[in-house]
């Protein structure tokens, strides 16, 4: 357990999952571990992420073609690691998520998006994944 996770108690959200620790939002990358749909072996990727409403959001630029997306569709039970803080979670692809506020969070964090500007194609159109911590 990281020192940061010891400093902040975890609480449940209205949607029943644990809240993502606040300090995670300041980190550049997270590591998502899925279970390989063919091999059954752990598969970990480094990926950009955003935090919104107590949950973690990822964008798949490769859409449904990405192996990690195929893996989580097969088995939504995943692990997320930020720094040395690792949590069990459940991931899901969000359908019809074009106006989801997490897109703006990701665009602001990684592309400098500001109010009044349009989202990039990546932020506006790529597949949005929601990750809810379990506990």
LUMBAMI-713306 format. One line per 3 residues: number of its first residue (from 1); for each residue z, x, y of N, C-alpha, C. Coordinates in pm, 1 decimal. Layout:
% residues N
NUM) Z X Y Z X Y Z X Y  ...
This chain:
% residues 135
1) 0.0 85.1 -117.6 0.0 0.0 0.0 0.0 89.1 123.2  -81.1 56.3 220.6 -87.8 138.1 340.8 31.2 108.6 431.1  58.2 202.5 518.5 167.0 184.2 613.4 138.8 64.5 704.1
4) 12.5 49.7 742.8 -21.5 -61.5 831.2 6.6 -195.8 764.6  -23.2 -208.8 634.9 0.4 -336.1 568.9 149.8 -364.8 556.2  233.3 -260.0 551.3 377.4 -279.0 545.4 430.4 -329.8 679.1
7) 363.6 -295.9 788.1 410.1 -333.0 921.5 383.5 -479.5 954.6  285.7 -540.4 890.4 248.1 -677.1 923.2 261.8 -766.5 801.0  350.3 -863.3 805.6 362.3 -954.4 691.9 236.6 -1041.0 681.0
10) 204.9 -1080.1 559.8 89.1 -1166.5 537.9 135.3 -1311.3 541.1  53.6 -1396.2 599.0 83.9 -1538.6 604.0 -37.4 -1614.6 554.2  -15.8 -1737.4 513.4 -127.5 -1819.5 466.4 -193.2 -1889.1 585.3
13) -323.2 -1913.1 574.5 -396.7 -1985.5 677.4 -399.1 -2133.5 642.6  -453.6 -2212.9 732.7 -469.8 -2355.6 706.1 -561.5 -2380.0 586.5  -652.1 -2284.7 560.0 -745.3 -2303.5 448.7 -690.6 -2244.4 319.4
16) -562.3 -2204.4 318.2 -496.7 -2166.0 194.1 -506.8 -2020.3 155.0  -589.9 -1942.0 220.9 -601.3 -1800.5 186.7 -509.2 -1719.6 276.5  -485.9 -1594.8 237.5 -406.9 -1506.1 322.5 -490.2 -1464.7 443.1
19) -422.5 -1440.2 551.7 -489.4 -1393.7 672.8 -524.1 -1246.2 656.5  -643.1 -1211.0 699.3 -684.1 -1070.8 700.0 -594.0 -998.2 800.3  -537.5 -884.0 762.6 -453.5 -810.5 858.0 -529.4 -782.5 988.3
22) -463.3 -802.4 1101.2 -528.8 -787.5 1232.2 -595.0 -651.7 1251.2  -530.0 -545.0 1206.3 -583.0 -410.1 1228.5 -716.0 -389.3 1158.0  -745.4 -468.7 1054.8 -874.3 -453.7 985.9 -990.6 -470.6 1083.3
25) -977.6 -559.7 1178.1 -1088.3 -589.7 1270.7 -1133.1 -466.1 1348.7  -1044.2 -370.1 1366.8 -1077.0 -249.2 1442.9 -1145.3 -141.6 1359.6  -1145.4 -157.6 1229.3 -1206.3 -57.5 1141.2 -1357.7 -76.7 1136.6
28) -1429.3 32.3 1116.0 -1576.2 26.6 1118.9 -1636.4 -29.6 990.4  -1579.8 8.5 876.1 -1635.4 -32.8 747.8 -1528.0 -93.5 659.2  -1574.5 -174.5 564.9 -1489.9 -213.6 454.0 -1565.2 -177.5 326.5
31) -1494.8 -181.5 217.3 -1554.6 -151.4 87.4 -1536.9 -274.5 0.4  -1647.7 -327.0 -46.6 -1647.3 -447.4 -128.5 -1677.4 -407.2 -272.3  -1587.2 -446.3 -362.0 -1609.6 -417.3 -503.6 -1636.6 -547.0 -577.7
34) -1755.3 -554.8 -634.7 -1794.8 -667.9 -717.6 -1798.0 -621.9 -862.4  -1817.9 -716.5 -951.7 -1836.3 -684.8 -1093.3 -1984.9 -697.6 -1123.1  -2042.3 -592.1 -1179.4 -2184.9 -592.8 -1211.8 -2220.8 -707.9 -1303.2
37) -2319.8 -784.6 -1266.5 -2358.1 -902.7 -1343.5 -2422.3 -866.8 -1476.5  -2476.7 -746.8 -1487.5 -2540.7 -702.9 -1611.7 -2445.6 -614.6 -1692.8  -2384.5 -516.1 -1626.3 -2302.0 -417.5 -1696.2 -2156.6 -458.7 -1710.9
40) -2108.8 -544.3 -1619.6 -1967.5 -579.8 -1618.3 -1880.3 -471.3 -1557.6  -1941.6 -365.8 -1505.5 -1867.8 -254.8 -1446.0 -1847.5 -278.6 -1296.6  -1741.2 -219.5 -1240.5 -1717.9 -232.2 -1096.1 -1832.9 -169.5 -1016.3
43) -1868.8 -234.4 -906.8 -1975.5 -186.8 -818.6 -1921.9 -196.1 -676.4  -1908.4 -81.1 -608.7 -1850.0 -80.0 -473.9 -1952.8 -37.9 -370.3  -1953.5 -110.8 -259.0 -2041.4 -76.6 -147.1 -1958.1 -58.8 -20.8
46) -2008.9 21.5 71.0 -1953.4 34.5 205.5 -2037.9 -56.2 292.7  -1972.8 -139.8 374.2 -2049.0 -238.0 451.1 -1978.2 -271.6 582.0  -2058.8 -306.9 681.6 -2004.0 -357.1 807.0 -1941.5 -493.3 782.2
49) -1842.7 -527.8 863.4 -1775.3 -656.3 846.7 -1718.4 -704.2 978.5  -1691.1 -832.2 984.1 -1624.4 -891.8 1098.4 -1508.8 -977.1 1050.7  -1412.8 -999.2 1138.0 -1298.2 -1083.7 1107.7 -1302.3 -1202.1 1202.7
52) -1292.8 -1321.2 1144.0 -1291.4 -1443.4 1224.0 -1208.3 -1547.8 1150.5  -1120.1 -1613.9 1221.1 -1039.7 -1722.4 1166.6 -965.1 -1681.1 1038.8  -913.5 -1558.9 1036.8 -833.1 -1513.1 925.0 -910.1 -1470.7 801.4
55) -1043.2 -1470.3 810.9 -1126.6 -1431.7 697.9 -1219.3 -1317.7 735.9  -1274.5 -1258.1 633.7 -1366.3 -1146.2 648.8 -1508.5 -1198.9 630.6  -1602.0 -1147.4 711.1 -1742.4 -1189.4 699.9 -1832.0 -1067.5 689.8
58) -1931.2 -1078.9 603.2 -2029.3 -973.1 579.9 -2167.3 -1033.0 598.5  -2261.9 -949.7 636.3 -2400.5 -994.4 646.5 -2485.1 -909.7 553.1  -2564.3 -977.1 471.1 -2655.2 -908.3 380.6 -2794.6 -906.6 440.7
61) -2834.5 -790.4 493.8 -2969.1 -776.6 547.9 -3075.2 -792.8 441.6  -3040.4 -762.7 317.0 -3132.2 -778.7 204.4 -3129.9 -919.3 147.1  -3049.3 -1004.8 206.2 -3041.6 -1143.3 161.6 -3001.2 -1155.1 15.7
64) -3062.0 -1249.7 -51.8 -3032.0 -1277.0 -192.5 -3077.4 -1163.9 -284.8  -3161.2 -1073.9 -235.5 -3212.3 -963.5 -318.4 -3108.5 -853.6 -340.2  -3007.4 -848.1 -256.8 -2906.0 -742.8 -267.6 -2826.6 -758.2 -397.2
67) -2809.3 -646.3 -467.2 -2734.2 -650.0 -592.9 -2593.3 -703.1 -573.9  -2527.5 -661.7 -465.8 -2390.1 -705.8 -446.1 -2381.5 -856.7 -425.8  -2484.3 -915.6 -364.5 -2487.4 -1061.8 -347.3 -2509.2 -1127.8 -483.1
70) -2601.8 -1075.5 -560.8 -2624.6 -1129.1 -695.4 -2497.4 -1120.7 -778.7  -2425.9 -1009.0 -764.9 -2300.6 -991.3 -839.1 -2195.7 -1094.7 -799.7  -2175.1 -1116.1 -670.1 -2070.5 -1209.5 -628.9 -2109.4 -1353.5 -654.8
73) -2238.6 -1381.6 -661.2 -2280.8 -1516.6 -700.9 -2243.9 -1542.0 -846.8  -2253.3 -1439.2 -928.3 -2219.1 -1450.7 -1070.3 -2068.3 -1458.2 -1090.1  -1995.1 -1373.9 -1014.9 -1849.4 -1370.2 -1023.4 -1794.5 -1349.7 -883.1
76) -1742.6 -1454.7 -820.5 -1695.9 -1445.7 -681.6 -1563.3 -1371.4 -663.8  -1500.3 -1331.6 -772.0 -1374.9 -1256.2 -763.6 -1407.9 -1111.5 -729.2  -1362.5 -1067.9 -612.6 -1394.9 -934.8 -561.8 -1268.2 -865.2 -513.4
79) -1282.3 -737.6 -482.1 -1177.6 -662.3 -414.5 -1236.2 -613.1 -283.2  -1154.1 -613.0 -180.9 -1193.0 -561.0 -50.9 -1095.0 -450.8 -15.5  -1149.8 -340.1 34.5 -1064.4 -228.8 76.5 -1100.8 -190.3 218.9
82) -998.5 -177.2 300.6 -1012.1 -126.1 436.2 -908.8 -15.9 447.6  -955.5 106.5 472.9 -864.6 220.3 467.7 -810.6 231.1 326.5  -679.9 241.8 313.1 -622.0 245.4 178.9 -556.9 112.0 142.2
85) -589.3 8.6 217.1 -537.4 -126.2 195.0 -638.3 -204.6 110.8  -602.8 -237.8 -12.3 -694.6 -307.0 -103.2 -638.4 -444.1 -137.5  -725.9 -545.2 -132.5 -683.5 -683.0 -157.6 -779.6 -752.7 -253.4
88) -724.9 -842.9 -334.1 -807.2 -931.9 -415.7 -859.3 -1041.7 -325.1  -981.6 -1086.7 -352.7 -1041.5 -1188.0 -267.1 -1143.2 -1270.0 -345.9  -1189.3 -1375.6 -281.6 -1296.1 -1459.1 -335.4 -1406.8 -1461.9 -231.3
91) -1529.3 -1433.6 -275.5 -1644.1 -1428.0 -184.0 -1739.4 -1542.8 -213.0  -1805.7 -1588.0 -107.3 -1907.2 -1691.9 -125.5 -2014.7 -1680.4 -18.3  -2135.1 -1716.4 -58.6 -2247.2 -1721.0 35.0 -2234.0 -1850.2 113.9
94) -2246.7 -1841.5 246.1 -2240.7 -1961.3 329.3 -2381.4 -2016.2 350.1  -2400.3 -2139.6 315.2 -2530.0 -2204.9 336.1 -2531.8 -2266.6 475.5  -2648.7 -2276.1 533.6 -2664.6 -2337.4 666.2 -2564.7 -2281.2 766.4
97) -2556.4 -2149.2 771.2 -2456.0 -2083.8 855.9 -2516.0 -2027.5 984.3  -2629.8 -2078.1 1025.9 -2699.9 -2024.0 1141.0 -2618.6 -2016.7 1268.3  -2528.5 -2111.6 1290.4 -2451.4 -2111.4 1414.6 -2305.5 -2070.9 1392.9
100) -2274.4 -2018.1 1276.2 -2135.6 -1978.8 1246.7 -2091.4 -1870.2 1344.9  -1973.2 -1885.8 1401.3 -1923.3 -1792.5 1503.0 -1905.3 -1650.7 1451.0  -1890.5 -1633.5 1320.1 -1877.4 -1498.5 1264.4 -2002.1 -1415.3 1293.5
103) -2116.6 -1478.2 1308.8 -2239.3 -1404.2 1342.9 -2225.1 -1335.1 1478.5  -2164.7 -1403.8 1574.2 -2144.4 -1344.4 1706.3 -2038.9 -1233.5 1701.2  -1937.5 -1251.3 1617.5 -1835.5 -1148.1 1601.3 -1899.2 -1019.4 1548.6
106) -1982.1 -1030.7 1445.9 -2049.8 -913.8 1389.3 -2146.7 -851.1 1489.4  -2221.3 -934.0 1560.5 -2317.2 -882.7 1658.9 -2245.7 -809.4 1772.6  -2132.4 -861.1 1816.5 -2056.8 -795.0 1923.5 -2000.1 -662.2 1875.3
109) -1950.4 -659.6 1754.0 -1887.3 -539.4 1700.4 -1988.1 -427.3 1677.5  -2105.0 -459.6 1623.7 -2199.3 -355.4 1581.7 -2324.2 -341.1 1668.1  -2352.8 -441.7 1751.0 -2475.2 -435.0 1830.4 -2451.1 -454.6 1979.3
112) -2325.7 -463.2 2019.2 -2294.8 -475.6 2160.7 -2331.9 -610.7 2220.4  -2342.2 -713.4 2137.7 -2377.7 -846.4 2188.6 -2273.5 -893.7 2288.8  -2320.8 -958.4 2394.0 -2233.6 -1017.7 2495.4 -2281.1 -1159.5 2525.0
115) -2189.6 -1241.6 2573.7 -2221.5 -1380.6 2606.5 -2341.6 -1386.9 2700.3  -2429.7 -1482.7 2673.6 -2549.6 -1499.5 2754.3 -2671.5 -1430.5 2696.4  -2651.6 -1344.3 2598.6 -2763.2 -1274.8 2533.1 -2794.1 -1342.1 2400.6
118) -2914.6 -1323.6 2352.9 -2954.4 -1377.5 2222.4 -2907.2 -1284.2 2112.1  -2887.6 -1341.2 1995.0 -2854.3 -1260.0 1878.8 -2979.2 -1189.0 1828.3  -2960.0 -1073.5 1768.9 -3070.3 -1002.6 1704.3 -3113.3 -1081.0 1580.0
121) -3228.3 -1047.4 1525.1 -3273.6 -1110.5 1401.2 -3173.5 -1089.5 1288.9  -3118.5 -968.1 1280.8 -3019.7 -937.7 1177.4 -2899.5 -1031.8 1188.4  -2844.3 -1042.4 1307.7 -2724.0 -1123.8 1326.8 -2752.7 -1273.0 1311.5
124) -2870.6 -1316.2 1352.8 -2902.0 -1458.7 1352.2 -2952.9 -1510.2 1218.4  -3019.3 -1423.7 1140.3 -3091.2 -1474.1 1023.9 -3044.8 -1421.8 888.9  -2975.6 -1309.3 885.6 -2935.4 -1251.9 756.7 -2832.8 -1341.4 687.2
127) -2820.3 -1322.6 557.6 -2731.2 -1403.3 474.0 -2584.8 -1372.7 509.5  -2508.2 -1477.1 537.6 -2368.0 -1462.0 577.2 -2277.5 -1487.5 456.2  -2185.9 -1395.5 434.6 -2091.4 -1402.8 322.0 -1950.2 -1414.5 377.2
130) -1874.3 -1508.0 324.7 -1734.5 -1525.8 362.3 -1646.3 -1470.5 251.0  -1543.8 -1395.4 289.2 -1451.3 -1337.7 192.1 -1309.8 -1383.4 230.3  -1245.5 -1455.5 139.4 -1109.8 -1505.7 162.5 -1013.2 -1428.8 74.1
133) -910.8 -1372.0 134.5 -809.7 -1298.9 58.9 -729.6 -1396.2 -26.6  -695.2 -1351.8 -145.5 -613.6 -1434.9 -235.5 -470.6 -1389.1 -229.3  -384.8 -1474.4 -271.2 -246.8 -1432.6 -276.0 -160.7 -1546.9 -297.8
